[in-house]
Amino acid sequence: MVATQSQPDPLYMSEAEYLAFEDSSAIKHEFVAGKVYAMTGASLTHNLICQNTATTLSTQLDDTPCLVVANDLRLKVDSKVAFRYPDVMVICDTPQYVDDRVDTIHNPQVIIEVLSPSTALTDRNDKLQEYMKLEHVQEYVLIAQHAAQIERYTRQSSGEWLYKSVSGVDNIIDLRSINCVLALATVYKKVDFAGDGDR
């Protein structure tokens, strides 16, 4: 699903109010510094890419302790008091729940977002900065929706981040922190770029 930050009347809440509101809401919302943004439905292409990505990672990690979760698990970002719903997360340590809430964690090792026209700037800027400040995160991956392209930020031992981008369905990109690869042909399997919508 896609979070839209162009609501005509954004909601303002405290963290506690947001969590109570979210528990009773029929749809998901992201929370950023007191502002609450509704999550809208995603396009078929967005959903296919998320599903393909989660499936290939789950298969590769089948014999490891790592868990692959998509869409519904909430992530708390302490640096900005934010709650996000990343498209895909990989958790390799025991999940660290926030305030004993089993629907909210803060220790993924890999975070993946599928870019949409309405969220690309947020994914590339705000979320990039938020996710890099999470001590457990080793890699942040951005997957384009309208072309075969994957970008990867990898944390180095120095604390700096290394950027890499690959494009074309014949390419692959490695996720070294979990010893996996993303083959673009697999990530974009059954995706019809010409028939995709705008979300």
FIKOLZA-1660 file (N, C-alpha, C; in steps of 0.1 Angstrom, whole numbers, plus 5000, padded with zeros to 4 digits):
% residues 199
   i   px   py   pz ch aa at
   1 5008 4988 5000  A  M  N
   1 5000 5000 5000  A  M CA
   1 5009 5012 5000  A  M  C
   2 5003 5023 4996  A  V  N
   2 5010 5036 4994  A  V CA
   2 5005 5046 5004  A  V  C
   3 5015 5053 5011  A  A  N
   3 5011 5064 5020  A  A CA
   3 5010 5076 5012  A  A  C
   4 4999 5084 5013  A  T  N
   4 4998 5096 5006  A  T CA
   4 5000 5108 5016  A  T  C
   5 5009 5117 5013  A  Q  N
   5 5011 5128 5022  A  Q CA
   5 5005 5141 5016  A  Q  C
   6 4994 5139 5007  A  S  N
   6 4988 5151 5001  A  S CA
   6 4973 5151 5006  A  S  C
   7 4970 5147 5018  A  Q  N
   7 4957 5147 5023  A  Q CA
   7 4952 5162 5024  A  Q  C
   8 4940 5166 5021  A  P  N
   8 4936 5180 5023  A  P CA
   8 4935 5184 5037  A  P  C
   9 4932 5174 5046  A  D  N
   9 4931 5177 5060  A  D CA
   9 4938 5167 5068  A  D  C
  10 4951 5168 5069  A  P  N
  10 4959 5158 5077  A  P CA
  10 4955 5157 5091  A  P  C
  11 4956 5145 5097  A  L  N
  11 4952 5144 5111  A  L CA
  11 4964 5146 5120  A  L  C
  12 4962 5152 5131  A  Y  N
  12 4973 5154 5141  A  Y CA
  12 4970 5147 5154  A  Y  C
  13 4979 5139 5159  A  M  N
  13 4977 5131 5171  A  M CA
  13 4990 5129 5178  A  M  C
  14 4989 5126 5191  A  S  N
  14 5001 5121 5198  A  S CA
  14 5004 5107 5194  A  S  C
  15 5016 5102 5198  A  E  N
  15 5019 5088 5195  A  E CA
  15 5009 5078 5201  A  E  C
  16 5005 5081 5214  A  A  N
  16 4995 5072 5220  A  A CA
  16 4982 5072 5213  A  A  C
  17 4978 5084 5209  A  E  N
  17 4965 5086 5202  A  E CA
  17 4965 5079 5189  A  E  C
  18 4977 5080 5182  A  Y  N
  18 4978 5073 5169  A  Y CA
  18 4977 5058 5170  A  Y  C
  19 4984 5052 5180  A  L  N
  19 4983 5038 5182  A  L CA
  19 4969 5033 5185  A  L  C
  20 4962 5040 5193  A  A  N
  20 4948 5037 5197  A  A CA
  20 4940 5038 5184  A  A  C
  21 4942 5049 5177  A  F  N
  21 4934 5051 5164  A  F CA
  21 4937 5040 5154  A  F  C
  22 4949 5036 5153  A  E  N
  22 4953 5026 5143  A  E CA
  22 4947 5013 5147  A  E  C
  23 4946 5010 5160  A  D  N
  23 4941 4997 5164  A  D CA
  23 4926 4995 5160  A  D  C
  24 4919 5006 5158  A  S  N
  24 4905 5005 5155  A  S CA
  24 4901 5009 5141  A  S  C
  25 4912 5013 5133  A  S  N
  25 4910 5017 5119  A  S CA
  25 4909 5006 5110  A  S  C
  26 4900 5007 5100  A  A  N
  26 4899 4997 5089  A  A CA
  26 4910 4998 5079  A  A  C
  27 4917 5009 5078  A  I  N
  27 4929 5011 5069  A  I CA
  27 4941 5015 5077  A  I  C
  28 4953 5013 5071  A  K  N
  28 4965 5016 5078  A  K CA
  28 4969 5031 5076  A  K  C
  29 4976 5036 5086  A  H  N
  29 4981 5050 5085  A  H CA
  29 4996 5050 5090  A  H  C
  30 5004 5059 5083  A  E  N
  30 5017 5061 5088  A  E CA
  30 5017 5074 5097  A  E  C
  31 5026 5074 5106  A  F  N
  31 5027 5085 5116  A  F CA
  31 5040 5092 5116  A  F  C
  32 5041 5105 5114  A  V  N
  32 5054 5112 5113  A  V CA
  32 5053 5125 5121  A  V  C
  33 5060 5125 5132  A  A  N
  33 5061 5137 5140  A  A CA
  33 5047 5144 5142  A  A  C
  34 5038 5136 5146  A  G  N
  34 5024 5141 5150  A  G CA
  34 5014 5141 5139  A  G  C
  35 5019 5139 5126  A  K  N
  35 5009 5139 5115  A  K CA
  35 5006 5125 5111  A  K  C
  36 4994 5122 5107  A  V  N
  36 4989 5109 5104  A  V CA
  36 4985 5109 5089  A  V  C
  37 4991 5099 5082  A  Y  N
  37 4988 5098 5067  A  Y CA
  37 4981 5085 5064  A  Y  C
  38 4970 5085 5057  A  A  N
  38 4963 5073 5053  A  A CA
  38 4971 5066 5042  A  A  C
  39 4971 5052 5043  A  M  N
  39 4977 5044 5033  A  M CA
  39 4966 5041 5022  A  M  C
  40 4969 5044 5010  A  T  N
  40 4960 5041 4999  A  T CA
  40 4963 5028 4992  A  T  C
  41 4954 5023 4984  A  G  N
  41 4956 5011 4977  A  G CA
  41 4968 5012 4967  A  G  C
  42 4975 5002 4964  A  A  N
  42 4986 5002 4955  A  A CA
  42 4982 4996 4942  A  A  C
  43 4990 4999 4931  A  S  N
  43 4987 4993 4918  A  S CA
  43 4990 4978 4917  A  S  C
  44 4985 4972 4907  A  L  N
  44 4988 4958 4905  A  L CA
  44 5004 4956 4904  A  L  C
  45 5010 4965 4896  A  T  N
  45 5025 4963 4895  A  T CA
  45 5032 4964 4908  A  T  C
  46 5028 4974 4916  A  H  N
  46 5034 4975 4930  A  H CA
  46 5032 4962 4938  A  H  C
  47 5020 4957 4938  A  N  N
  47 5018 4945 4945  A  N CA
  47 5025 4933 4940  A  N  C
  48 5026 4932 4926  A  L  N
  48 5034 4921 4921  A  L CA
  48 5049 4921 4925  A  L  C
  49 5054 4933 4924  A  I  N
  49 5069 4935 4927  A  I CA
  49 5071 4932 4942  A  I  C
  50 5062 4936 4951  A  C  N
  50 5063 4933 4965  A  C CA
  50 5063 4918 4967  A  C  C
  51 5053 4912 4961  A  Q  N
  51 5051 4897 4963  A  Q CA
  51 5063 4889 4957  A  Q  C
  52 5067 4893 4945  A  N  N
  52 5079 4886 4939  A  N CA
  52 5091 4887 4948  A  N  C
  53 5093 4899 4953  A  T  N
  53 5105 4902 4961  A  T CA
  53 5105 4894 4974  A  T  C
  54 5093 4895 4981  A  A  N
  54 5092 4887 4993  A  A CA
  54 5093 4872 4991  A  A  C
  55 5088 4867 4980  A  T  N
  55 5088 4853 4978  A  T CA
  55 5103 4848 4975  A  T  C
  56 5110 4856 4966  A  T  N
  56 5124 4851 4963  A  T CA
  56 5133 4852 4975  A  T  C
  57 5131 4862 4984  A  L  N
  57 5139 4863 4996  A  L CA
  57 5135 4852 5006  A  L  C
  58 5122 4849 5007  A  S  N
  58 5118 4839 5016  A  S CA
  58 5124 4825 5012  A  S  C
  59 5124 4823 4999  A  T  N
  59 5129 4810 4994  A  T CA
  59 5144 4809 4997  A  T  C
  60 5152 4820 4995  A  Q  N
  60 5166 4820 4997  A  Q CA
  60 5170 4819 5012  A  Q  C
  61 5161 4824 5021  A  L  N
  61 5163 4824 5035  A  L CA
  61 5156 4813 5042  A  L  C
  62 5151 4803 5035  A  D  N
  62 5143 4793 5041  A  D CA
  62 5150 4785 5052  A  D  C
  63 5163 4782 5051  A  D  N
  63 5170 4775 5060  A  D CA
  63 5178 4783 5070  A  D  C
  64 5174 4796 5072  A  T  N
  64 5180 4805 5081  A  T CA
  64 5170 4810 5091  A  T  C
  65 5174 4817 5102  A  P  N
  65 5165 4822 5112  A  P CA
  65 5158 4835 5106  A  P  C
  66 5162 4840 5095  A  C  N
  66 5156 4852 5090  A  C CA
  66 5141 4851 5086  A  C  C
  67 5134 4862 5089  A  L  N
  67 5120 4862 5085  A  L CA
  67 5118 4873 5075  A  L  C
  68 5109 4871 5065  A  V  N
  68 5106 4881 5055  A  V CA
  68 5091 4884 5057  A  V  C
  69 5089 4897 5059  A  V  N
  69 5075 4902 5061  A  V CA
  69 5072 4913 5051  A  V  C
  70 5059 4914 5047  A  A  N
  70 5055 4924 5037  A  A CA
  70 5043 4931 5041  A  A  C
  71 5044 4944 5040  A  N  N
  71 5032 4954 5041  A  N CA
  71 5026 4956 5054  A  N  C
  72 5023 4946 5062  A  D  N
  72 5014 4947 5073  A  D CA
  72 5021 4950 5087  A  D  C
  73 5034 4947 5088  A  L  N
  73 5041 4949 5100  A  L CA
  73 5046 4963 5101  A  L  C
  74 5043 4969 5113  A  R  N
  74 5047 4983 5114  A  R CA
  74 5061 4985 5120  A  R  C
  75 5068 4995 5116  A  L  N
  75 5082 4998 5120  A  L CA
  75 5082 5011 5127  A  L  C
  76 5088 5011 5139  A  K  N
  76 5090 5024 5146  A  K CA
  76 5103 5030 5144  A  K  C
  77 5104 5043 5141  A  V  N
  77 5116 5050 5138  A  V CA
  77 5118 5060 5150  A  V  C
  78 5127 5057 5159  A  D  N
  78 5128 5066 5171  A  D CA
  78 5134 5079 5168  A  D  C
  79 5142 5080 5157  A  S  N
  79 5149 5093 5155  A  S CA
  79 5140 5104 5152  A  S  C
  80 5128 5101 5146  A  K  N
  80 5118 5111 5142  A  K CA
  80 5104 5109 5148  A  K  C
  81 5103 5099 5157  A  V  N
  81 5090 5095 5163  A  V CA
  81 5081 5093 5151  A  V  C
  82 5084 5082 5143  A  A  N
  82 5076 5079 5132  A  A CA
  82 5072 5064 5132  A  A  C
  83 5061 5061 5126  A  F  N
  83 5057 5047 5124  A  F CA
  83 5055 5045 5109  A  F  C
  84 5062 5036 5103  A  R  N
  84 5061 5033 5089  A  R CA
  84 5056 5019 5086  A  R  C
  85 5052 5016 5074  A  Y  N
  85 5048 5003 5069  A  Y CA
  85 5057 5000 5057  A  Y  C
  86 5069 4996 5058  A  P  N
  86 5077 4993 5047  A  P CA
  86 5071 4982 5038  A  P  C
  87 5074 4982 5025  A  D  N
  87 5068 4972 5016  A  D CA
  87 5073 4958 5020  A  D  C
  88 5086 4957 5023  A  V  N
  88 5092 4944 5027  A  V CA
  88 5103 4946 5037  A  V  C
  89 5103 4938 5047  A  M  N
  89 5114 4938 5057  A  M CA
  89 5119 4924 5059  A  M  C
  90 5132 4924 5062  A  V  N
  90 5139 4911 5066  A  V CA
  90 5144 4913 5080  A  V  C
  91 5139 4904 5089  A  I  N
  91 5143 4904 5103  A  I CA
  91 5151 4891 5106  A  I  C
  92 5164 4893 5110  A  C  N
  92 5173 4881 5112  A  C CA
  92 5176 4879 5127  A  C  C
  93 5173 4888 5135  A  D  N
  93 5175 4886 5150  A  D CA
  93 5161 4883 5155  A  D  C
  94 5160 4880 5168  A  T  N
  94 5147 4879 5175  A  T CA
  94 5140 4892 5173  A  T  C
  95 5127 4892 5168  A  P  N
  95 5120 4905 5166  A  P CA
  95 5119 4913 5179  A  P  C
  96 5123 4925 5179  A  Q  N
  96 5122 4934 5190  A  Q CA
  96 5109 4942 5189  A  Q  C
  97 5099 4939 5197  A  Y  N
  97 5087 4945 5196  A  Y CA
  97 5087 4958 5204  A  Y  C
  98 5079 4968 5200  A  V  N
  98 5078 4981 5206  A  V CA
  98 5067 4980 5217  A  V  C
  99 5070 4983 5229  A  D  N
  99 5060 4983 5240  A  D CA
  99 5052 4970 5240  A  D  C
 100 5058 4959 5237  A  D  N
 100 5052 4945 5237  A  D CA
 100 5040 4944 5227  A  D  C
 101 5041 4953 5217  A  R  N
 101 5031 4952 5206  A  R CA
 101 5036 4943 5195  A  R  C
 102 5030 4932 5192  A  V  N
 102 5035 4922 5183  A  V CA
 102 5032 4927 5168  A  V  C
 103 5026 4939 5167  A  D  N
 103 5024 4944 5153  A  D CA
 103 5034 4955 5150  A  D  C
 104 5044 4958 5159  A  T  N
 104 5053 4969 5157  A  T CA
 104 5067 4965 5161  A  T  C
 105 5077 4966 5152  A  I  N
 105 5091 4962 5156  A  I CA
 105 5100 4974 5153  A  I  C
 106 5113 4973 5157  A  H  N
 106 5123 4983 5153  A  H CA
 106 5136 4977 5150  A  H  C
 107 5137 4964 5146  A  N  N
 107 5150 4959 5144  A  N CA
 107 5151 4951 5131  A  N  C
 108 5146 4956 5119  A  P  N
 108 5148 4949 5107  A  P CA
 108 5163 4950 5102  A  P  C
 109 5167 4941 5095  A  Q  N
 109 5181 4941 5089  A  Q CA
 109 5181 4947 5075  A  Q  C
 110 5171 4944 5068  A  V  N
 110 5169 4949 5054  A  V CA
 110 5155 4955 5053  A  V  C
 111 5154 4967 5047  A  I  N
 111 5142 4974 5044  A  I CA
 111 5141 4976 5029  A  I  C
 112 5129 4973 5023  A  I  N
 112 5127 4974 5009  A  I CA
 112 5115 4983 5006  A  I  C
 113 5116 4993 4998  A  E  N
 113 5104 5001 4994  A  E CA
 113 5103 5000 4979  A  E  C
 114 5091 4999 4974  A  V  N
 114 5088 4999 4960  A  V CA
 114 5083 5013 4957  A  V  C
 115 5091 5020 4948  A  L  N
 115 5088 5034 4945  A  L CA
 115 5075 5036 4937  A  L  C
 116 5067 5046 4942  A  S  N
 116 5055 5050 4935  A  S CA
 116 5056 5065 4932  A  S  C
 117 5050 5070 4921  A  P  N
 117 5050 5084 4919  A  P CA
 117 5047 5093 4931  A  P  C
 118 5037 5089 4939  A  S  N
 118 5033 5097 4950  A  S CA
 118 5042 5096 4962  A  S  C
 119 5051 5086 4962  A  T  N
 119 5059 5084 4974  A  T CA
 119 5074 5084 4972  A  T  C
 120 5078 5085 4959  A  A  N
 120 5092 5084 4956  A  A CA
 120 5101 5094 4963  A  A  C
 121 5097 5106 4964  A  L  N
 121 5105 5116 4971  A  L CA
 121 5106 5113 4986  A  L  C
 122 5095 5108 4992  A  T  N
 122 5096 5105 5006  A  T CA
 122 5105 5093 5008  A  T  C
 123 5104 5083 4999  A  D  N
 123 5112 5071 5000  A  D CA
 123 5127 5074 4999  A  D  C
 124 5130 5083 4990  A  R  N
 124 5144 5087 4987  A  R CA
 124 5150 5096 4997  A  R  C
 125 5142 5104 5004  A  N  N
 125 5147 5114 5013  A  N CA
 125 5144 5111 5027  A  N  C
 126 5131 5113 5031  A  D  N
 126 5127 5112 5045  A  D CA
 126 5130 5098 5050  A  D  C
 127 5125 5088 5043  A  K  N
 127 5127 5074 5048  A  K CA
 127 5141 5070 5047  A  K  C
 128 5148 5074 5037  A  L  N
 128 5163 5071 5036  A  L CA
 128 5170 5076 5049  A  L  C
 129 5167 5088 5053  A  Q  N
 129 5174 5093 5065  A  Q CA
 129 5169 5086 5078  A  Q  C
 130 5156 5083 5078  A  E  N
 130 5151 5076 5090  A  E CA
 130 5157 5062 5091  A  E  C
 131 5157 5055 5080  A  Y  N
 131 5161 5041 5081  A  Y CA
 131 5176 5040 5083  A  Y  C
 132 5184 5049 5078  A  M  N
 132 5198 5048 5081  A  M CA
 132 5202 5050 5095  A  M  C
 133 5193 5056 5103  A  K  N
 133 5195 5059 5117  A  K CA
 133 5191 5047 5126  A  K  C
 134 5185 5037 5120  A  L  N
 134 5181 5025 5128  A  L CA
 134 5194 5016 5128  A  L  C
 135 5198 5013 5140  A  E  N
 135 5211 5007 5142  A  E CA
 135 5211 4993 5136  A  E  C
 136 5200 4986 5135  A  H  N
 136 5200 4972 5130  A  H CA
 136 5200 4972 5115  A  H  C
 137 5195 4982 5108  A  V  N
 137 5194 4982 5094  A  V CA
 137 5208 4982 5087  A  V  C
 138 5210 4972 5079  A  Q  N
 138 5222 4971 5071  A  Q CA
 138 5221 4974 5057  A  Q  C
 139 5209 4973 5051  A  E  N
 139 5206 4976 5037  A  E CA
 139 5192 4982 5035  A  E  C
 140 5192 4992 5027  A  Y  N
 140 5179 4998 5023  A  Y CA
 140 5179 4997 5008  A  Y  C
 141 5168 4991 5003  A  V  N
 141 5166 4988 4988  A  V CA
 141 5154 4996 4983  A  V  C
 142 5156 5002 4971  A  L  N
 142 5145 5009 4964  A  L CA
 142 5143 5002 4951  A  L  C
 143 5131 4998 4949  A  I  N
 143 5128 4991 4936  A  I CA
 143 5118 5000 4928  A  I  C
 144 5123 5003 4916  A  A  N
 144 5115 5012 4907  A  A CA
 144 5102 5004 4903  A  A  C
 145 5092 5011 4900  A  Q  N
 145 5079 5005 4896  A  Q CA
 145 5076 5005 4881  A  Q  C
 146 5082 5015 4874  A  H  N
 146 5079 5017 4860  A  H CA
 146 5090 5014 4851  A  H  C
 147 5101 5008 4856  A  A  N
 147 5112 5004 4848  A  A CA
 147 5120 4994 4857  A  A  C
 148 5128 4985 4850  A  A  N
 148 5135 4975 4858  A  A CA
 148 5148 4981 4863  A  A  C
 149 5147 4986 4876  A  Q  N
 149 5158 4992 4882  A  Q CA
 149 5157 4990 4897  A  Q  C
 150 5169 4987 4903  A  I  N
 150 5169 4985 4918  A  I CA
 150 5181 4993 4923  A  I  C
 151 5179 5000 4934  A  E  N
 151 5190 5008 4940  A  E CA
 151 5192 5002 4954  A  E  C
 152 5204 5002 4959  A  R  N
 152 5207 4996 4972  A  R CA
 152 5217 5005 4979  A  R  C
 153 5214 5007 4992  A  Y  N
 153 5223 5014 5001  A  Y CA
 153 5228 5004 5011  A  Y  C
 154 5241 5002 5013  A  T  N
 154 5246 4992 5022  A  T CA
 154 5255 4999 5033  A  T  C
 155 5252 4996 5045  A  R  N
 155 5260 5002 5056  A  R CA
 155 5274 4995 5056  A  R  C
 156 5284 5003 5057  A  Q  N
 156 5298 4999 5058  A  Q CA
 156 5303 4998 5072  A  Q  C
 157 5314 4991 5075  A  S  N
 157 5319 4990 5088  A  S CA
 157 5323 5003 5094  A  S  C
 158 5326 5013 5085  A  S  N
 158 5329 5026 5090  A  S CA
 158 5317 5034 5094  A  S  C
 159 5305 5029 5091  A  G  N
 159 5293 5037 5094  A  G CA
 159 5288 5044 5082  A  G  C
 160 5296 5045 5071  A  E  N
 160 5292 5052 5059  A  E CA
 160 5283 5042 5051  A  E  C
 161 5276 5047 5041  A  W  N
 161 5267 5039 5033  A  W CA
 161 5272 5039 5018  A  W  C
 162 5272 5027 5013  A  L  N
 162 5276 5025 4999  A  L CA
 162 5264 5024 4990  A  L  C
 163 5264 5032 4979  A  Y  N
 163 5252 5032 4970  A  Y CA
 163 5255 5024 4957  A  Y  C
 164 5246 5016 4953  A  K  N
 164 5247 5009 4940  A  K CA
 164 5234 5008 4933  A  K  C
 165 5234 5009 4920  A  S  N
 165 5222 5009 4912  A  S CA
 165 5224 4999 4900  A  S  C
 166 5214 4991 4897  A  V  N
 166 5215 4982 4885  A  V CA
 166 5201 4984 4878  A  V  C
 167 5202 4982 4865  A  S  N
 167 5190 4982 4857  A  S CA
 167 5190 4972 4846  A  S  C
 168 5178 4969 4841  A  G  N
 168 5177 4958 4831  A  G CA
 168 5173 4945 4837  A  G  C
 169 5164 4938 4830  A  V  N
 169 5159 4925 4836  A  V CA
 169 5170 4914 4836  A  V  C
 170 5181 4916 4829  A  D  N
 170 5191 4906 4829  A  D CA
 170 5201 4907 4840  A  D  C
 171 5199 4917 4848  A  N  N
 171 5209 4920 4859  A  N CA
 171 5204 4914 4873  A  N  C
 172 5214 4914 4882  A  I  N
 172 5211 4910 4896  A  I CA
 172 5218 4920 4905  A  I  C
 173 5213 4920 4917  A  I  N
 173 5220 4929 4928  A  I CA
 173 5220 4920 4940  A  I  C
 174 5231 4921 4947  A  D  N
 174 5233 4913 4959  A  D CA
 174 5229 4920 4972  A  D  C
 175 5224 4913 4981  A  L  N
 175 5221 4919 4995  A  L CA
 175 5231 4911 5004  A  L  C
 176 5242 4917 5006  A  R  N
 176 5253 4910 5013  A  R CA
 176 5250 4907 5028  A  R  C
 177 5243 4915 5034  A  S  N
 177 5240 4913 5048  A  S CA
 177 5232 4901 5051  A  S  C
 178 5224 4896 5041  A  I  N
 178 5216 4884 5043  A  I CA
 178 5220 4873 5033  A  I  C
 179 5231 4875 5025  A  N  N
 179 5236 4865 5016  A  N CA
 179 5225 4861 5006  A  N  C
 180 5218 4871 5000  A  C  N
 180 5208 4869 4990  A  C CA
 180 5211 4877 4978  A  C  C
 181 5205 4873 4967  A  V  N
 181 5205 4882 4955  A  V CA
 181 5191 4884 4950  A  V  C
 182 5189 4896 4944  A  L  N
 182 5176 4899 4937  A  L CA
 182 5179 4899 4923  A  L  C
 183 5174 4889 4916  A  A  N
 183 5174 4889 4901  A  A CA
 183 5163 4897 4896  A  A  C
 184 5166 4907 4888  A  L  N
 184 5155 4916 4883  A  L CA
 184 5145 4909 4875  A  L  C
 185 5149 4898 4868  A  A  N
 185 5139 4890 4861  A  A CA
 185 5129 4884 4870  A  A  C
 186 5133 4881 4882  A  T  N
 186 5124 4875 4892  A  T CA
 186 5115 4886 4899  A  T  C
 187 5122 4897 4902  A  V  N
 187 5115 4908 4909  A  V CA
 187 5104 4913 4900  A  V  C
 188 5106 4914 4887  A  Y  N
 188 5096 4920 4878  A  Y CA
 188 5088 4909 4870  A  Y  C
 189 5088 4897 4875  A  K  N
 189 5081 4886 4868  A  K CA
 189 5066 4890 4867  A  K  C
 190 5061 4888 4855  A  K  N
 190 5047 4891 4852  A  K CA
 190 5043 4906 4852  A  K  C
 191 5053 4915 4854  A  V  N
 191 5050 4929 4854  A  V CA
 191 5048 4934 4840  A  V  C
 192 5038 4941 4837  A  D  N
 192 5035 4948 4825  A  D CA
 192 5037 4963 4826  A  D  C
 193 5049 4968 4823  A  F  N
 193 5052 4982 4826  A  F CA
 193 5042 4991 4818  A  F  C
 194 5039 4987 4806  A  A  N
 194 5030 4995 4797  A  A CA
 194 5016 4996 4803  A  A  C
 195 5012 4986 4810  A  G  N
 195 4998 4986 4815  A  G CA
 195 4997 4991 4830  A  G  C
 196 5008 4996 4836  A  D  N
 196 5007 5000 4850  A  D CA
 196 5000 5013 4852  A  D  C
 197 4994 5014 4864  A  G  N
 197 4988 5027 4867  A  G CA
 197 4998 5037 4873  A  G  C
 198 4993 5047 4880  A  D  N
 198 5002 5058 4885  A  D CA
 198 5006 5056 4899  A  D  C
 199 4999 5047 4907  A  R  N
 199 5002 5047 4921  A  R CA
 199 5014 5039 4925  A  R  C
% end
